[in-house]
Amino acid sequence: MEVEKYGVVSSNEIDIAEGLRINSLMAASQQPIPDPDKWLDEELSRNVLITTVDYVLDWARSRSIFPLMFGLACCAFEMIGTAASRFDIARFGMDIFRWSPRQADLMIVAGTLTWKMAPAVKMVYEQMAEPKWVIAMGQCTISGGPFRESYSVVPGINRILPVDVYVPGCPPRPEGLIHGIRKIHE
């Protein structure tokens, strides 16, 4: 059996060769899809939807939000009420409230946020997967509420986290939270 000897190849040359192979594969996979009107007959076009995988995944993600409850005070009871049969938050794709930030993409903060609790809230937010949203529920979360002059209360969660939707009230009604969730869906 004859063994061929190859010269020593540097890692830079290997990287260049792999890069060229990857670029050629990418170029071959990015050929335009022909217009469906040209090859799809009329009867079939009424029953077939043509789209991209990314669009379908984005649509599915927007319809099924996985919330993480961060109830710090009395607003949390109104948040829990949305899961009851009267308000049925499952209609909006939120059947299960998550208890792990790695499984959640929506953080609902409800109640008075203190400076001592702020680092924990920030850490939980940073552990959430992208895309992620934050709903500030209640006056205490939004502006500190009646405790805003206290030395220990954060005067608004927007000083700690980027907030996407504010749900005002003391405490806000479950309908307000559902309205905020619908704003996230949009």
C-alpha positions in Angstrom: 0.0 0.0 0.0 1.4 3.3 -1.0 1.0 6.4 1.2 1.1 9.8 -0.2 2.9 12.5 1.7 1.3 15.9 1.9 3.2 18.9 2.7 2.7 20.7 6.0 -0.3 23.0 5.8 -0.6 26.0 8.0 -3.7 26.7 10.0 -4.1 30.0 8.0 -4.3 28.0 4.7 -6.8 25.6 6.2 -9.0 28.5 7.4 -8.9 30.1 3.9 -9.8 26.8 2.2 -12.7 26.2 4.7 -13.9 29.8 4.2 -13.9 29.4 0.4 -16.0 26.1 0.7 -18.4 27.8 3.1 -18.8 30.8 0.8 -19.5 28.6 -2.2 -22.1 26.7 -0.3 -23.8 29.9 0.8 -23.8 31.3 -2.7 -25.4 28.1 -4.0 -28.1 28.2 -1.4 -29.1 31.8 -2.1 -30.5 31.3 -5.5 -33.8 33.2 -5.9 -37.0 31.3 -5.7 -39.0 31.6 -8.9 -42.3 33.6 -8.7 -45.0 31.1 -7.6 -47.5 32.7 -9.9 -45.5 31.3 -12.9 -45.5 27.7 -11.8 -48.5 27.4 -9.3 -51.9 26.8 -10.9 -54.9 28.7 -9.6 -56.6 25.9 -7.8 -53.5 24.9 -6.0 -52.6 28.5 -5.1 -55.8 28.8 -3.0 -54.6 25.9 -0.8 -50.9 26.6 -0.5 -49.1 29.2 1.5 -45.6 30.0 0.4 -43.4 31.9 2.9 -40.0 31.7 4.6 -39.1 29.7 7.7 -37.9 32.8 9.5 -41.3 34.5 9.0 -43.2 31.5 10.4 -40.9 31.3 13.4 -41.3 35.0 14.1 -45.0 34.7 13.8 -45.1 31.7 16.2 -42.8 33.5 18.7 -45.0 36.6 18.7 -48.1 34.5 19.4 -46.7 32.4 22.2 -45.0 34.5 24.9 -43.5 32.8 27.9 -44.0 35.2 30.9 -41.9 35.4 34.1 -43.8 36.8 37.0 -41.8 39.1 39.3 -44.5 40.0 41.9 -43.1 42.3 44.6 -46.3 43.6 46.2 -50.1 43.8 45.9 -50.1 44.2 42.1 -49.0 40.6 41.9 -52.4 39.5 43.0 -54.0 41.2 40.0 -51.3 39.6 37.8 -52.2 36.1 39.2 -55.9 36.9 38.6 -55.3 37.0 34.8 -54.6 33.3 34.9 -58.0 32.6 36.3 -60.9 31.5 34.1 -62.5 34.9 34.0 -59.7 36.5 32.2 -58.1 33.4 30.7 -54.6 34.6 29.7 -54.2 31.3 27.8 -56.0 33.0 24.9 -52.9 35.0 24.3 -50.5 32.0 24.2 -49.4 32.3 27.8 -50.6 29.0 29.3 -47.7 28.6 31.7 -45.9 31.2 33.8 -42.2 30.4 33.7 -40.1 30.3 36.9 -36.8 30.1 35.2 -35.5 33.2 33.3 -33.9 31.1 30.7 -37.3 29.8 29.6 -39.0 33.2 29.6 -39.1 36.1 27.1 -41.5 38.5 29.0 -40.8 39.8 32.5 -43.8 41.2 34.3 -42.6 43.3 37.2 -45.4 44.2 39.6 -45.0 46.0 42.9 -42.5 48.2 44.8 -38.9 47.7 43.7 -36.3 48.5 46.3 -32.7 49.3 45.7 -31.7 46.1 47.5 -33.9 44.0 45.2 -32.8 45.9 42.0 -29.6 43.9 41.4 -31.6 40.6 41.5 -34.2 41.9 39.1 -31.4 43.1 36.7 -29.6 39.7 37.0 -32.9 37.8 36.1 -33.4 40.1 33.1 -29.9 39.5 31.8 -30.5 35.7 32.0 -33.5 35.9 29.8 -33.2 34.8 26.2 -33.6 37.2 23.3 -36.0 38.6 22.2 -37.2 39.8 25.6 -39.7 42.3 26.8 -40.6 44.0 30.1 -44.0 45.1 31.4 -44.0 47.5 34.4 -47.3 46.8 36.2 -48.6 49.3 38.8 -47.6 52.8 40.0 -45.0 51.4 42.5 -43.1 49.8 39.6 -43.5 52.7 37.2 -42.7 55.6 39.5 -42.2 54.3 43.1 -45.9 55.0 43.9 -46.7 56.4 47.3 -43.2 55.2 48.5 -41.2 57.2 45.9 -39.8 59.6 48.5 -38.3 56.7 50.5 -34.6 56.2 50.6 -34.9 52.5 49.7 -37.4 52.6 46.8 -36.4 52.8 43.1 -38.3 55.7 41.6 -39.2 53.8 38.5 -38.0 50.5 37.1 -36.9 52.2 33.9 -33.8 53.3 35.8 -32.8 49.7 36.1 -34.3 47.9 32.9 -35.6 49.0 29.5 -39.4 48.9 29.8 -41.5 48.1 26.8 -45.1 48.5 28.2 -46.3 50.4 31.2 -49.6 49.3 32.9 -50.7 52.1 35.2 -53.0 51.7 38.2 -52.9 51.0 41.9 -53.3 48.1 41.5 -54.1 47.9 37.8 -57.0 45.7 36.8 -56.3 42.4 35.0 -57.8 43.9 31.9 -55.0 46.5 31.9 -52.4 43.7 32.0 -54.1 41.9 29.1 -54.1 45.2 27.1 -50.3 45.5 27.8 -49.7 41.9 26.6 -51.7 42.7 23.5 -49.4 45.7 22.9 -46.4 43.3 23.1 -48.1 41.1 20.5 -48.3 44.0 18.1 
